[in-house]
Amino acid sequence: MTVKYPLATSSWDQAEHDALNRVIASDMFSMGPEVRAFEEQFARQFGSKHAVMVNSGSSANLLMTAALFFTKNPGLKLERGDEIIVPAVSWSTTYYPLGQYGLRMKFVDIDLGTLNYDLEALAAAVTDNTRAIMVVNLLGNPNDFDAINKIIDGRDIVVIEDNCESMGATFNGKQAGTFGTVGSYSAFFSHHISTMEGGIVVTDDEELYHIMLSLRAHGWTRNLPKFNHVTGEKSDDPFEESFRFVLPGYNLRPLEMSGALGIEQLKKLPGLIEGRRVNGAMLQAKLGNHPKFIIQREIGASSWFGFSLVLRPDLGLQRADFVKKLTAAGFECRPIVAGNFAKNEVMKYFEYDIHGELSNADYIDQFGLFVGNHHFPIPDAIDALLAL
């Protein structure tokens, strides 16, 4: 079968090739000035004070979770056993760092239309035991942060944002990924920008920024400024500071090639998002009332990572049969992220609770899938979906 409508396509051209050749010519491949320049540009472009680049969006989730365990700020500090609310539908590495650091996850159902939090279920799930909420913006769609802020108003709750699928989405004009204390992004090939592999964490909190600079690279002091929130003041002896370890860190560093690619991709990002939004508007206009499936209901301004198709109830149509139809029509398709993640056997390794029923997540798990969206016009693909 020939794939006519793939899940992902490249947005590279000569600019990215030149960026790679620039790094090759420099003969410096480990994290350096290209990565720093990308971080500075990313922070400016997304309206955040600080950005830290890492080697994947999964690593971004790990880094921002870890940072909240080493902060000295009691208002932000998390402890093992703390309750964190999570949506029942997301990617595996949304959850893994939370479980690996000993947080107790409370799974809450999602909305069948938006694929983000069911806001009534979220409001009922928040209690005095809730210490944090992981907000996941799914398939390009930002959450209703006004509603979430009303739910947690007056409570001592830390908001963490997984925005790996929704770079460029906005809510009330503010960039998704910047509503929480920390927020993550992905620059994997199939995402809105591509640095081969890559991820970014943003924050306005300088202490968390310094903690992440150390945790990203072995927990050493080498990448910290002279005056910082981790050690106070570094010595002026680079030899002494070269192998001084102060936090139990990782090696999550990106390559210079990824930083150089990111610089070029960020220049294109507004146009890439606009192209995806044009396709999203066409999808809504043509398929908003399709008799076989439900499409995602937009919150704010989605960046339309992909197009979800949820089979309508009472059709008697099985997803496996629908996948065969899509495949025959030339579509590459996948489940909606990982479906109801609480059903995965890996959860036996973590502490968690389930709030109420996860009926919508179960339905997505059985009857949901998505196809690709792109930065260029795809009227033929949308017409092919219309004809199914």
MARKEFI-660632 format. One record per residue (C-alpha): residue in three letters; x negated, y, z negated. Coordinates in steps of 0.25 Angstrom, whole numbers. Each point is the difference from the previous one (the first is absolute). Layout:
BEGIN
+-----+-------+-------+-------+
: res :     X :     Y :     Z :
+-----+-------+-------+-------+
: ala :     X :     Y :     Z :
...
+-----+-------+-------+-------+
END
This chain:
BEGIN
+-----+-------+-------+-------+
: res :     X :     Y :     Z :
+-----+-------+-------+-------+
: met :     0 :     0 :     0 :
: thr :    -5 :    14 :     4 :
: val :     1 :    10 :   -11 :
: lys :     6 :    13 :     7 :
: tyr :     3 :     7 :   -13 :
: pro :   -11 :    -2 :   -10 :
: leu :     0 :     3 :   -15 :
: ala :   -12 :     9 :     1 :
: thr :    -8 :     8 :    11 :
: ser :   -13 :     8 :    -1 :
: ser :     0 :    15 :     0 :
: trp :   -15 :     1 :     2 :
: asp :    -7 :     7 :    12 :
: gln :   -13 :     5 :     3 :
: ala :     0 :     9 :   -12 :
: glu :    -1 :   -13 :    -9 :
: his :   -10 :    -6 :     9 :
: asp :    -9 :    12 :    -2 :
: ala :     2 :     0 :   -15 :
: leu :    -5 :   -14 :     0 :
: asn :   -12 :     3 :     8 :
: arg :    -3 :    12 :    -9 :
: val :    -1 :   -10 :   -12 :
: ile :    -8 :   -10 :     8 :
: ala :   -10 :    11 :     4 :
: ser :    -1 :     5 :   -14 :
: asp :    -4 :   -14 :    -5 :
: met :     8 :     2 :   -13 :
: phe :    11 :   -10 :    -1 :
: ser :     4 :     0 :   -15 :
: met :     8 :    10 :    -6 :
: gly :    -5 :    14 :     2 :
: pro :     3 :    14 :     6 :
: glu :    10 :    -5 :    10 :
: val :     9 :    -6 :   -11 :
: arg :    -2 :    13 :    -8 :
: ala :     5 :     8 :    11 :
: phe :    12 :    -9 :     3 :
: glu :     4 :     1 :   -15 :
: glu :    -1 :    15 :     0 :
: gln :     8 :     1 :    13 :
: phe :    10 :   -10 :    -5 :
: ala :     3 :     8 :   -13 :
: arg :     2 :    13 :     7 :
: gln :     9 :    -6 :    11 :
: phe :     9 :    -7 :   -11 :
: gly :     0 :    11 :   -10 :
: ser :    -7 :    -7 :   -11 :
: lys :   -12 :     4 :    -8 :
: his :    -8 :   -13 :     1 :
: ala :    -1 :   -12 :     9 :
: val :    -9 :   -12 :    -1 :
: met :    -2 :    -9 :    12 :
: val :    -1 :   -15 :    -2 :
: asn :    -1 :   -13 :     8 :
: ser :    15 :    -3 :     1 :
: gly :    14 :     4 :    -4 :
: ser :     0 :   -12 :   -10 :
: ser :   -13 :     6 :    -6 :
: ala :     6 :    13 :    -1 :
: asn :    12 :    -6 :    -9 :
: leu :   -11 :    -7 :    -8 :
: leu :    -8 :    12 :    -2 :
: met :    12 :     9 :    -5 :
: thr :     5 :   -10 :    -9 :
: ala :   -14 :    -2 :    -7 :
: ala :    -2 :    15 :    -1 :
: leu :    13 :     1 :    -9 :
: phe :    -7 :   -10 :   -10 :
: phe :   -12 :     8 :    -2 :
: thr :     5 :    14 :    -1 :
: lys :    -1 :     7 :   -13 :
: asn :    13 :     7 :     2 :
: pro :    11 :    -6 :    -9 :
: gly :    11 :     5 :     9 :
: leu :    -6 :    -8 :    12 :
: lys :    -7 :   -12 :    -7 :
: leu :     6 :   -14 :     3 :
: glu :    -3 :   -12 :    -9 :
: arg :     2 :   -15 :     2 :
: gly :    14 :    -4 :    -3 :
: asp :     6 :    13 :     4 :
: glu :    13 :    -1 :     9 :
: ile :    -1 :     5 :    14 :
: ile :    12 :     0 :     9 :
: val :    -2 :    -5 :    14 :
: pro :     9 :    -2 :    12 :
: ala :     3 :   -14 :     4 :
: val :    -4 :     2 :    14 :
: ser :   -15 :     4 :     4 :
: trp :   -13 :    -5 :     4 :
: ser :    -8 :   -10 :    -9 :
: thr :   -11 :    10 :    -4 :
: thr :    10 :    10 :    -5 :
: tyr :     2 :   -10 :   -12 :
: tyr :   -13 :    -7 :    -2 :
: pro :    -8 :    11 :    -6 :
: leu :    11 :     2 :   -10 :
: gly :     1 :   -14 :    -4 :
: gln :   -16 :    -1 :     0 :
: tyr :     0 :    11 :   -10 :
: gly :    10 :    -6 :    -9 :
: leu :    12 :     9 :     3 :
: arg :    14 :    -7 :    -2 :
: met :     7 :     2 :    13 :
: lys :    15 :     2 :     0 :
: phe :     6 :    -3 :    14 :
: val :    12 :     9 :     4 :
: asp :     8 :    -2 :    13 :
: ile :    -1 :     9 :    12 :
: asp :    11 :     7 :     9 :
: leu :     4 :    -8 :    12 :
: gly :     0 :    12 :     8 :
: thr :   -12 :     8 :    -4 :
: leu :    -8 :   -12 :    -4 :
: asn :    -6 :     8 :   -12 :
: tyr :     5 :     0 :   -14 :
: asp :    15 :    -2 :    -3 :
: leu :     1 :    13 :    -8 :
: glu :    12 :    -5 :    -9 :
: ala :    -8 :   -13 :    -3 :
: leu :   -13 :     8 :    -3 :
: ala :     8 :    10 :    -9 :
: ala :     5 :   -12 :    -8 :
: ala :   -13 :    -7 :    -1 :
: val :    -8 :    12 :    -6 :
: thr :     0 :    -1 :   -15 :
: asp :    -9 :     5 :   -12 :
: asn :    -9 :   -12 :     3 :
: thr :    -3 :     5 :    14 :
: arg :   -14 :     6 :     1 :
: ala :    -2 :     1 :    15 :
: ile :     8 :    -1 :    14 :
: met :    -7 :    -5 :    13 :
: val :     7 :     7 :    11 :
: val :    -1 :    -6 :    14 :
: asn :     3 :     7 :    12 :
: leu :     4 :   -11 :    10 :
: leu :    -2 :     0 :    15 :
: gly :    -3 :    15 :     1 :
: asn :    13 :     4 :    -9 :
: pro :    -3 :     9 :   -12 :
: asn :     8 :    -3 :   -13 :
: asp :    10 :    11 :    -5 :
: phe :   -10 :     6 :   -10 :
: asp :    11 :    10 :    -5 :
: ala :     8 :   -12 :    -5 :
: ile :   -12 :    -7 :    -6 :
: asn :    -4 :    12 :    -7 :
: lys :    14 :     2 :    -6 :
: ile :     0 :   -14 :    -5 :
: ile :   -14 :     1 :    -7 :
: asp :     2 :    15 :    -4 :
: gly :    -4 :     2 :   -15 :
: arg :    -6 :   -14 :    -1 :
: asp :   -15 :    -4 :    -1 :
: ile :    -1 :    -7 :    13 :
: val :   -12 :     0 :    10 :
: val :     4 :    -1 :    14 :
: ile :    -9 :    -7 :    10 :
: glu :     2 :     0 :    15 :
: asp :    -3 :   -11 :    10 :
: asn :     1 :     8 :    13 :
: cys :    -8 :   -10 :     8 :
: glu :    11 :    -1 :    11 :
: ser :     4 :    14 :     0 :
: met :   -11 :    10 :     3 :
: gly :     6 :    12 :     6 :
: ala :    14 :    -1 :    -6 :
: thr :     5 :    12 :    -8 :
: phe :    11 :     2 :   -10 :
: asn :     5 :    15 :    -1 :
: gly :   -13 :     4 :     8 :
: lys :   -10 :    -7 :   -10 :
: gln :    -8 :   -11 :     5 :
: ala :     3 :   -14 :    -5 :
: gly :   -11 :    -6 :    -8 :
: thr :    -2 :    13 :    -8 :
: phe :    13 :    -1 :    -9 :
: gly :    -7 :    -9 :   -10 :
: thr :   -12 :     2 :    -9 :
: val :    -8 :    -8 :    10 :
: gly :     4 :    -5 :    14 :
: ser :    -5 :   -10 :    10 :
: tyr :    -1 :     0 :    15 :
: ser :    -5 :   -11 :    10 :
: ala :    -8 :     3 :    13 :
: phe :     1 :   -15 :     5 :
: phe :     1 :    -2 :    15 :
: ser :    15 :    -2 :     0 :
: his :     3 :    13 :    -9 :
: his :     2 :    14 :     4 :
: ile :   -15 :     3 :     1 :
: ser :   -11 :   -10 :     2 :
: thr :   -14 :    -1 :    -6 :
: met :    -1 :   -15 :     3 :
: glu :     2 :    -3 :   -15 :
: gly :     1 :    11 :   -10 :
: gly :     9 :     6 :   -11 :
: ile :     1 :    14 :    -7 :
: val :     4 :     4 :   -14 :
: val :     5 :    14 :    -3 :
: thr :     1 :     7 :   -13 :
: asp :     1 :    14 :    -6 :
: asp :    -6 :    -5 :   -13 :
: glu :   -15 :     3 :    -1 :
: glu :    -3 :   -10 :   -11 :
: leu :     7 :   -11 :     8 :
: tyr :    -8 :     4 :    12 :
: his :   -13 :    -1 :    -7 :
: ile :     4 :   -14 :    -6 :
: met :     3 :    -5 :    14 :
: leu :   -13 :     5 :     6 :
: ser :    -7 :    -9 :   -11 :
: leu :     9 :   -12 :     1 :
: arg :    -1 :     0 :    16 :
: ala :   -15 :    -2 :    -1 :
: his :    -4 :   -10 :   -10 :
: gly :     4 :     9 :   -12 :
: trp :   -13 :     7 :     1 :
: thr :    -2 :    15 :    -2 :
: arg :    -8 :     3 :    13 :
: asn :    12 :     5 :     8 :
: leu :     5 :     9 :   -12 :
: pro :    -2 :    15 :     0 :
: lys :   -10 :     5 :   -11 :
: phe :    11 :     5 :    -9 :
: asn :    11 :   -10 :     0 :
: his :    12 :    -6 :    -8 :
: val :    -7 :   -14 :    -1 :
: thr :   -13 :     3 :    -6 :
: gly :     1 :    14 :    -3 :
: glu :   -14 :     5 :     5 :
: lys :    -9 :    -9 :     9 :
: ser :   -15 :     2 :    -1 :
: asp :    -8 :     6 :    11 :
: asp :    -8 :   -12 :     2 :
: pro :     5 :    -8 :    12 :
: phe :    -8 :   -12 :    -3 :
: glu :     6 :    -1 :   -14 :
: glu :    14 :     2 :     6 :
: ser :    -2 :    -9 :    12 :
: phe :     4 :   -13 :    -8 :
: arg :     7 :     5 :   -12 :
: phe :    14 :    -7 :    -2 :
: val :    11 :     6 :    -8 :
: leu :    13 :    -7 :     5 :
: pro :     3 :   -14 :     4 :
: gly :     1 :     3 :    14 :
: tyr :     1 :    -6 :    14 :
: asn :    -6 :     2 :    14 :
: leu :    11 :     6 :     7 :
: arg :    -8 :     9 :     9 :
: pro :     3 :     3 :    14 :
: leu :   -10 :     0 :    12 :
: glu :    -5 :    13 :     6 :
: met :     7 :    -5 :    13 :
: ser :    14 :     0 :    -7 :
: gly :    -3 :    14 :    -5 :
: ala :    -4 :     5 :    14 :
: leu :    12 :    -7 :     7 :
: gly :    10 :     6 :   -11 :
: ile :    -5 :    14 :     3 :
: glu :     4 :    -1 :    15 :
: gln :    13 :    -7 :    -4 :
: leu :     4 :    11 :    -9 :
: lys :    -1 :    10 :    11 :
: lys :    10 :    -9 :     8 :
: leu :     9 :    -3 :   -12 :
: pro :    11 :    11 :     2 :
: gly :     2 :    -5 :    14 :
: leu :     0 :   -14 :    -3 :
: ile :    11 :     2 :   -11 :
: glu :     8 :     9 :    10 :
: gly :     0 :   -11 :    10 :
: arg :     5 :   -10 :   -10 :
: arg :    11 :     9 :    -5 :
: val :     5 :     2 :    15 :
: asn :     1 :   -15 :     1 :
: gly :     7 :    -1 :   -14 :
: ala :    10 :    11 :     5 :
: met :     3 :    -8 :    13 :
: leu :     2 :   -13 :    -9 :
: gln :    10 :     7 :    -9 :
: ala :     7 :     6 :    12 :
: lys :     1 :   -13 :     8 :
: leu :     0 :   -11 :   -11 :
: gly :     7 :     7 :   -12 :
: asn :    12 :    -9 :     1 :
: his :    -5 :   -12 :     7 :
: pro :    10 :   -12 :    -2 :
: lys :   -11 :   -10 :    -4 :
: phe :   -10 :     7 :    -9 :
: ile :    -2 :    12 :   -10 :
: ile :   -11 :    10 :     2 :
: gln :    -7 :     7 :   -11 :
: arg :     7 :    13 :    -5 :
: glu :   -10 :    11 :     0 :
: ile :    -3 :     8 :   -13 :
: gly :    -7 :    13 :     2 :
: ala :    -9 :     0 :    13 :
: ser :    -4 :   -15 :     2 :
: ser :   -13 :    -2 :     7 :
: trp :     6 :   -13 :     6 :
: phe :   -11 :   -10 :    -2 :
: gly :     9 :   -11 :     7 :
: phe :    15 :    -3 :     3 :
: ser :     7 :    -9 :   -10 :
: leu :    11 :    -8 :     5 :
: val :     9 :    -7 :   -11 :
: leu :    10 :    -9 :     5 :
: arg :    15 :     4 :    -3 :
: pro :     7 :    -9 :   -10 :
: asp :    11 :   -10 :     5 :
: leu :    -6 :    -1 :    14 :
: gly :    -4 :   -15 :    -2 :
: leu :   -13 :     4 :     7 :
: gln :   -13 :    -6 :    -7 :
: arg :   -13 :     8 :     0 :
: ala :    -8 :   -11 :     7 :
: asp :    10 :     0 :    12 :
: phe :    -1 :    15 :     0 :
: val :   -15 :    -1 :     0 :
: lys :     0 :    -9 :    12 :
: lys :     9 :    10 :     7 :
: leu :   -10 :    11 :    -3 :
: thr :   -12 :    -8 :     4 :
: ala :     7 :    -4 :    13 :
: ala :     2 :    15 :     3 :
: gly :   -15 :     3 :    -2 :
: phe :     0 :     5 :   -15 :
: glu :   -10 :    -3 :   -10 :
: cys :     7 :     0 :   -14 :
: arg :    -3 :    -2 :   -14 :
: pro :     8 :    -2 :   -13 :
: ile :     3 :    13 :    -8 :
: val :   -13 :     1 :    -7 :
: ala :     0 :   -12 :   -10 :
: gly :    15 :    -1 :    -2 :
: asn :     4 :    -2 :   -15 :
: phe :   -14 :    -1 :    -6 :
: ala :     6 :    -5 :   -13 :
: lys :     3 :   -13 :     7 :
: asn :   -15 :    -3 :     3 :
: glu :    -7 :   -11 :    -7 :
: val :   -12 :    10 :    -3 :
: met :     9 :     7 :   -11 :
: lys :    -3 :   -12 :    -9 :
: tyr :   -13 :     7 :    -3 :
: phe :     6 :    13 :    -5 :
: glu :     9 :     5 :   -11 :
: tyr :    13 :     6 :     6 :
: asp :    15 :     2 :    -2 :
: ile :    12 :     1 :    10 :
: his :    10 :    11 :    -2 :
: gly :    14 :    -5 :     3 :
: glu :     2 :    -6 :    14 :
: leu :   -10 :     1 :    12 :
: ser :    12 :    -2 :    10 :
: asn :    -5 :    10 :    10 :
: ala :   -14 :    -5 :    -1 :
: asp :     4 :   -14 :     2 :
: tyr :     9 :     4 :    12 :
: ile :   -12 :     7 :     6 :
: asp :    -9 :   -13 :    -3 :
: gln :    10 :    -8 :     8 :
: phe :     5 :     9 :    11 :
: gly :   -10 :    11 :     2 :
: leu :   -11 :     3 :    10 :
: phe :    -7 :    11 :     7 :
: val :    -6 :     3 :    13 :
: gly :   -10 :    11 :     4 :
: asn :     0 :    14 :     2 :
: his :   -11 :     9 :     7 :
: his :    -5 :    14 :     2 :
: phe :     4 :     0 :    15 :
: pro :    14 :    -1 :     6 :
: ile :     7 :   -14 :    -1 :
: pro :    14 :     2 :     7 :
: asp :    -1 :   -14 :     7 :
: ala :    -2 :    -7 :   -14 :
: ile :    11 :     7 :    -6 :
: asp :     9 :    -3 :    12 :
: ala :    -4 :   -15 :    -1 :
: leu :     4 :     0 :   -15 :
: leu :    13 :     7 :     4 :
: ala :     3 :   -12 :    10 :
: leu :    -2 :   -11 :   -10 :
+-----+-------+-------+-------+
END
